[in-house]
């Protein structure tokens, strides 16, 4: 919204003679050029020259004083008699407008006007009380074609008004006379893209004053101040008598006059920056002057996301913010985002403009923060089918993949979900068997899936089975997948470790102790080493030649079940312990030379199995278990449960996308943490 102090002048070539009166001089020519706000020439702009006292409700205008700008934005109107004129321009496509005032003609010369600018028009809301209403009344802007009929007392809206300083007159067509109006109907500053309210006569004498500064103490000039009753509904047909505007002066000061006793809301918008403020519950007694003092309250705008259900929806429904001029049409049932809101505590209502009745109170006392969106709806029903997701990964295109327990996999591309069913869902194209326990992405960007008996590859176009982990008698469920620096695929299973080179399989730890047979996690680190967590024998390191086992007998590892592995950005290996460990430090960090135990200050981590771990874009560790998600900043653990926005706390898997958003799979669907709040996705 831009406040436009604009009413550009033409060429004064002598003593002004108002009214376009012909004083006998031969016809002259008026030329000019129209541009947009970026200074670009604007063709297809229709320009009309009208006498300053022209009344469109009384007589038709001459069609001869009209032209349309060419590719250079230029126009020329010939045969212009002596007099004073206004030039009105409207772009025939985008309907932006311009008004050029004080064009005085009294000779035969060609009058070249200075280049002027098209801007978005505004609206003028004019209150016509019963005392001024006449049947057949017309409000019009002299010297233009803009007019509107006054059908009943109340607020009349004159739209598509050029952003300029204008005058409005009230004409009684039946009596062929102009009705005397209050002085407030002259020198009206129309604001581009906004509605200016014209005050009726005989306003009360209450006042609100104050001064706006920035955080450095400097005055904030050109801040539009609006005062409205606390429960004001901008969609009501009658705008209140005491809705007033002011703009801060060079000292940042403002004053709102003519207020009756009552409770008010004061809002302000800095016109060049778009920052806003809102002050509620300003109480005024009769003839009272309320000085708010110096205010450092301008902040970035925020937004609110909310839902209009199918049961609530009406065709003429609008959402409005009580006590402000902010309202928005609801085009259909669903999620609505209302932006450009002041950072304040707001009340939102749903209003039927056709029936002129309140449908619902949507939100009360919702706190909008600067530059932030308030998500009042954080759980969405989407086509993800499965309700238990146990594996997750992000591919090279930024898609987030989740593996389900019984019904296949899903992919989220940032805007939509795609479901890939398994055999049990009647589709054998993707997955032959049930749970997808592991997902990884290889160097080619292909997505690998491990399930009960095999490993499957998706290259973005088709699906291919890479190898079986079935030995003819029982399956070897794949619990982890990793690719080493040479491109070999490694699979952790319940019966050893598989290596696949694209054609051949090798199996390691297939006949060792039970603890080494049951491998629960896999990781390929940045140095090329492979790490595997086992059920009962600690973790295994493979450097490409040698295997080394670390357990509680040869290291400070407090337990031998390692269910989760993650590598920090600096290279340290982090391990999460399983349910067999019932101590207070279930997270272990190994620097290569030092063992560090974590979790003693995180009660919701203690005596719980760590199901998965990952590092976010800020280098913070995230661990998930059946008590929620837990973030470690290097000193403090922060836990997230139902109270913090998760729809379910039995978390199984985790992945971090390109934006640094944290995704988790759980027993009710999928959730995402965007750095500020959780958003939940559950099956339809």
N, C-alpha and C positions, 0 to 999 in steps of 0.2 A: 504494500500500500504506500503510495507516494503522495505527499501533500504538495500540490502544484500551485505555487504563487505565480499565476500565469494569466495575463491578459495583454498580449503584446500589441504594441501600437503600430499604426500604419504611417503614412507620410503626410504630415501637415503642411499644406502648401498655401496657407492663408488663414484668415479668420474662420473659425469653424462655423458651419451652417448646419444645424441639426435637422434630421428628419428626411434626408434625401430629397429636399425640395428643389425643383428645377428653377434656377435663377436665370435661365436663358443662355447659358454657355453651351457650345457644341459638345457632343458626347466625348468622354475620355475613355482610356483603357486602363485596367488594373491587371498587373502581372505579379507572379510570385512563384515560390518553390516550396514544396512540402517534403519533409523527411521524417524518418522514424526516430526513436530515442537513441539509436546507435549512429544517427547521422546519415543513414542511407536514403537515397531518393525513393519516393513512394509513388509509383504509378497507380492508376485506377482509383484515385481519390476524387470523389465528386465534391466540387466546391461551389457554394452558392453565395451570392452577394445580396444582402438584404438591407433596406433602410433601418436605422437603429430603432425607429418607433414602429416597425412592421409588426402587426398583430395577426398571427396565422389563424386565429379563431374568427377574425372579422372579415378578412379578404384573402384572395388567392395571390400568391407571389408570381412575379414575372418569371417565365421560363427562359428568358433571354439572358439573364445574368447568372448563367450556370456554365461550368466547364468541368472537364475531367483531366487530371494530370497525366502527362506523357511519361515515357520511360525515364526521363530526367527529373521527374517530380514537378515539372513546371506546368503552369496554367496561365491562361490569358482570357480576361473577360472584357469585351468591347461594349461600346454604346452605353457608357455609364454616365448618367446625368449628375449634375452637381448635387452635393449633399453629404451627409455623414452616414457611413455604412458599417455593417458587421459582415465578416466573411466566415461562413461555416463550412467545414470540410469533414467528410466521412469516408474512410477507406471502404470500398465496396465489398471486400472479402472479410477482413478481420474486424470491421466496425469500429476501429479506433477513430478518434475525433480530434478536431482542432477548432478553436474559436479565436479569430483575430478581430480586435476591437479598434475603434477610433480611426477608421479609414475615411479621410475627409477629402472630398473632390470639389474643386471649384475652378478648374481650368481644363483645357483640352489635352494636357500632356499625358504621357504614359506613366502611370504611377507604379513603381516597382516596390513591392512590400519586402520586408526582410524575411529570410527563410524561417519557417515555423515548423513545429513538431507535432506529429500525431501521438496521442496518448490514449490509454484505456479510459473510457468515460466513467462517470460516477452516477449516483442517484441522489435525488433530493427528496426527503420526506417532509411534507408540509402539513402541519396540523391545522385543520379548519374547524374551529369551534362552532357550536350552534348559532352563536351570535353573528357569525360571518357567512354562514351557509346561505346560498341562493340556488334555486333550481336553474339548471342550465349554465352553471358557472364553469368557467374554463381558466385553468392556470397556464400561463405561457411565459416563455422567455422572449422579451422584445428583440426584434431583429433576427430571429431564428424561426425554424419550423417546429420547434419543440413545444408541445402542448399536451394537456391531459384534462379530461372532464372530471369535475367534482360532483360525484353522484350522491354522496351522503356526507354528513358531518363526520369528522374523524381525520385519520392520517391518509394523505394522498401521496402516492409515489410517482415522481417524474423521473423516468430512467433515461439512459443513453444521453446524458448531459455532458457536454465537453468539460474537461477539467480546466476550470478557469474561474475568475471572479464574475458572477452573473447577478442579474436582477430578475425577480419573478413578479409578474403582475397577475391580478385576478380580474377576469372579465365576465360580466353578466351578459350573456348573449341575448337573452330575452329582452333586456332593457337597453341593450347596446351601450353599456357604460362600464367604465373601469371602477371597481370597488376599492375604496381607500384601504390600504393595508398598513400594518405596522412597519417601522423602519427596518426591522430584522429581515424583511423580504428583499432588501437591497444589499449589495456587496456580500453575496453568499459565496464562500470559497468552496467550490466543488472539488472533492478529492478523488484522484484517479483510483478506480476500483473500490470505492467505499461509498457509504451512505451518509450524507450530512443531514442533520435534522434542523429544520427551521422552527424557531421558537414563536409561540403566539404572544400576543401582547399581555401586559399586566401580569408579569411573572412575580412570584414571591421574592423576598429579598434575602433569603439565606445564602451563605457563601462558603465555598471550600477553596482554600489557597494552599500553596506549597511551593517547593523548589526541588528540581531534579538535578542530581549530580552523578558523575561517574565514580569509579572506585579510587580515582586520584583526586577527587574533590573538585573536578572541573564541571562547570554547568553543562547540561545536556540540552542544547537548543533544538528546535524543530521536533519536539516530542509532542505528539497529538494526545491530548487528555480528554477522556470521555467520562461523564458522570451519569449513572443510571440508578434507578431504584434497585434495592438489593435483590428482589425477586422478579426483576424485569424479564419479560418474554419478548424477544425481538420479532417473533412471528405473529404476535397479537396485532389485530388490525388497527388498534389505536396506540400510536406511540405516545408515551407519557409527556405531559407538558414540561416536565423538568429534566428532560434529556438534553444535556448541554455539552459543548465542545470548547476546548481552548488549545492553543499551541504555546509551548514554552518560549519565553523571550530570550534575549541574549544573556540573561543572568540565570536561565533555567527556571524562571518563575512562571507560575500559572495561577489563574483565578477563575472559578466557576461561580457565576452569579445566578440569581433568580431561583433559588431552591426553596421549596416548601419544607416544613418539618417532616422528618422521616428518616429512614435508614437507607444508606446509599452504598454503591460500589463504584470505586474510582479505578479506571484502567488507563494505561498509557502505552503508546508505541513510539519508539524512536524511528523516525521515518526513513532515515538512510541506512540504519543498521538492522532494523527489524526486531530489536530487543523490546521486551514488554515488562509491565508490572501490573499487579492487580491488588488493590486494597479493599477489603470487605468491611461491612458493618460500621460504616461511618455514621454516627448518630447526630442529627441536627434538630434543634428546637426552633420554634418560630423566630425568624429574623436573626438567627445565630450565625456567627462567622467562625468557622472551624479551620484553624491553622495547623496543617500537618507538619510544618517545619521542613527541614532539609531531608530529602529522601535519596538513598543510594539503593534503589530497588530494581533497576532495569536488569533483566536477565535474558538469556537466550530462550526461545520458545521451546515448548515441549509438545507431546502428543499423547492421546489416549486411544488405545485399541479396545473395542468392545464388540459385543455380539447382539444383533437384533434377530430374535428367533422367528420362525415361520408363524408362530402363534401371535407374536407381537406386531408383525409387519402390516402396514397399511400403505396404500399407493401414494397418499399425500403426507407421509410421515417425515418429520424433520427432527433432528437432535439440536438442542440449544443449550448454551451454558447460561445459567441463571445470573442475572445482573450484568450481562455483557451483550454486545451486539454480535456475538459469534454463534452461527447456526449452520447446519449442513443437511442437505437432502439425503434421505436413505433410499437408494435406488432399488434395493432388493434385500431379502433376508440374508443374513450371513455376518461376516466380520467387517466392521467399519473402523477406519482409522480417522480420527479427528485431529488435525494438526494445527500448527500456528496458535497454540494455546499459551497463555501466560503461566509462568511457574508459580503456582499458588494452589490452594485447596479449593476445588471446584465442585459444583453440583450440576449434573447433567440430566436433562429431561427429554422425553420423547413426545412430540406434539403432532396432532392431526390438524393440518392447516385447512382441510376442507370442512371438517366439523368444528374447527376452532375449539378443540378440547384436548386436555392432557391425556395421553395414552398410558404413560408409565414414568415413574421416577427411576432412571437407569442407574445413576451413581450418586452417592452423597459423600461429601468430604473426601474425595479422591485427590491425592497429592501429586501434582505434576512437577517434575524436576527439570531444570534447565537442560536443553539438548537431549532429553530422554523421552522414551515412550513408555507409558504406563500400560502394561499388559493385564487387562482384567480378565481376559480369556487366555489360559495357558495350557489347556488340554484340548487337542483336536482329534477328531475321529478321521482316520485315513485308511486306505486299502492296504494295510500291512499284514492282515490275515492272522498270523501267529500272535500269540500273546506272551510268548517266552522266547527271548533272544539271548543267545549264549556266545556269539562271536561277532567281531566288528573290525572293519578296516576302511581306509580311505584310499581310493585309487588315484592314478596320476592325473585324471581329469577333475579331481575334487569331489567325485561322487562318494557318498557314504554308503557302505554295504553292511548289512546285518544278516547273520545266519540264525535261523530259527531252530527250535527244539524238535518240532514235528512236521512243519508244513513248508519248508523251503527257505528261500532268501528274499530280501527286499533291497532295493536301491533307491536312494534319494539324491536327486541331481540339483538340489537347491530350491526347486519349486514344485516338483511332483514326485510321487512314489511309483515304483514299478515292482511288481511281484513275480517271482520265479518259483512256481510250485514244484513239489517233489512227486515221486511215484504215488504216494498215498493220496495225493490230491488229484490223481487221474492224469498226470503228465509225466512222461518219461524222458522228455527232451533235456531237462536240466539235471535233476538229482534223482538217482534211483532209490536212495534210502533216506532214512530219517535225519537225525540231528546233524546240523552243520556246526561242528565243534571249533573249527579254526578257519580263518581267512587271512591271506596275505597277498601282497602285490609284488610281482617280480620286476626286474629292471626294464622289461619291455612294456610295462604297464598292464600286463595281463593279470587277471584276478584268479587266485587259486583258492579252492574250497576243499576242506577235509571233513569227511563225515564218517559214518560207521565202518565202511569197508573200502573206501577209495578216495582218490584225490582227483578233482575235476578242474579244468581250466576254462576261463571265459576270456576271449581276446577282443571283446567289444562287438564282434559280429556273430561268433558261433561258440559252441560248447564242445569240449573234448575231454574224454577220460584219459588221465595220464598214467595212473597205475593203481593196482589193487593192493589193499593191505589185508586181504582175506586169505587165510591159509588152508581153506577147505573144510575146516571143522568149526572155526569161530572167527568172528571179526576182530580186527585190531583197530578200534576206534582211533581216529586221528585227533589228537588234542592240541597240537601246535604245528605251525608251518613256518619255514624260513628259507631264504635263498642266500647262499654264500657269495663271495666276491667273484668266484669262477662261474656262477650260474647254476650250480648244483642245487637241487631242491631237497630239503631235509624235512622229514615228517616225524614228529613225536607221537608215539602211539602207546596203547596199554600193553603192548608186547614188543618193546624195543624201539630203536631209531632207524628209520628208512632213509636211504640216500638214493636219489634218482638223477641220472645224467641225461635224460631225454630218451634213453632206450633201455637202460639196464638198472636193476635194483640191487642195492646192498643193504643188509640188515645188521645192525650193531646192537649189542646188549640184548640179544634175543634169548639167550639161555643162561643169563646171569641170575643174580638173586632177584627176588620178587621186586624189591625196591627199585632196582635199576631197570627191570622190565617195564614197570609202569611209569612212563614218562609223561608229565603233565603240562609242560610248557617248553617253548623253543624260542631262541633269539639269535640272530646273526648281528654281531656288533660292527662298529665302524672300522675296526682294525682287521676284520676278517675272521675273527674267532667265532665259534659256535658255542652256545650255552643251552643246557637242557636242565629243567627242574624235574626231579623224580618224586615219587610218592613217599618213599621211605629211606632213600639213600642220598639225600642232599642234592647238590647240583653237579653237573658234569661239564667240563671244559674240553673243547677240541680245537687245537690250533692248526689243523690240517695234517698233522702227523701223529701227535700224541694225544691220548685221552687222560684226563685227570679228574678225579672225583673228590669233591669237598663235602664233608659231612660234620656232624657234631663231635666226631672223635679226632679229627685232624685240623679243625678250624673252630673259631668262636661262634659258628652257626648254631643258634639255640635249638633248632629242631631240624629234622631231616626231610620234611615234606615241603617242597618248593613248588607252589602252584602258579606263581606269576613272576615274570621277568620284564625289566625295562632298563634301557640305557639312557643316562642323563646326557644333556647336550655336551657336558665336559668329558664324557666317556666313562664315568663310574657306572658299575653294575648295581642295580637295585633288585632285590628279591622280596617276594611276598610269601609268607609261610601259610601252610594249610591248617585244617581244623585240628590236626593232631597236636599242634602247639597251643597250649593254654596259658601262655605267659602274657606279659604286658608290652613286648617289643616285637610285633609280628612283621616289621619292615626292616630289612637288613641292607646296608649300603657297603659295597666293597670297592675301595679305591684302587685295588691292585696290590696294596701293601698294608691297608688298614681296614678293619671291620668296625662299622658303626651301627648300633642298634637304635631303631626309632619306634615311636608309638607310645612311650610311657606317659606322654601328656595328651593322648587321644583316646579317651575311654571307649569310644564307639569302634575303635580298631582292635582293642584288646580282646583276646580269647575268641577271635573270629577268623575264619578263613579269608585270606586275601584272594579274590577271584581274578582280578586283572589290574594292571597298572599302565600308566602312560604319562608322558610329560607334555605340558601345553606349550604354546608359543612363548610364554614368559619364563620357561624353565622350571615351572612348578610341577611337582609330582602329584598325580591323582591316583588314588587307590580305591577300588570298589569292593564291597562285601555285602553281606545280607543285612547290614545296618545303614546302608546308604553310600554316598560318595564322600571322599575325604581328600582335601587339598592341603599340600604341605608347601609353605613358602620358604623353607629352610630353617624356620624357628617355631612356627605355630601351625597347628593343624586346624582346619576349618571343616566341620562336618555338615553335610546337606541331607536332610530327611524330608518327611512330608511337610513339616512346618516351614521349610525353606523352599518349597515349591515342587518337589518330586511327587509324582503320582504313585510311586511304588519304591520301596527301599531294598528289595531283594535284587541287587544288581549283579550281573553276571559278566559283562564285558564292557570295554571302553575303547574309544578312538578319538583322535583330535583332528579336525579338518583344517583346511588351508587358512581359514579365518581365525583359527585359534579356538573355535567352538568345541566344547567337550560333549561327546555323544556317548550315551550309555544304553545298554540293553538290559531289560529286567523282566519280571514275571507279569507285567501288565502292558508291555509294549516297549517303547523307545522314548528317551528324554534327551534334551539338548540344553546345555548351559552356555549362554552367549556372553558371559562375563558379568551379567547383571541379574539374570533370572533364569529359571528353568522353563522350558517349553516342552510339553508332553504330547506324544503321539500314541494313540491307542487304536486297536482294531475297530473298524466300523461295525 
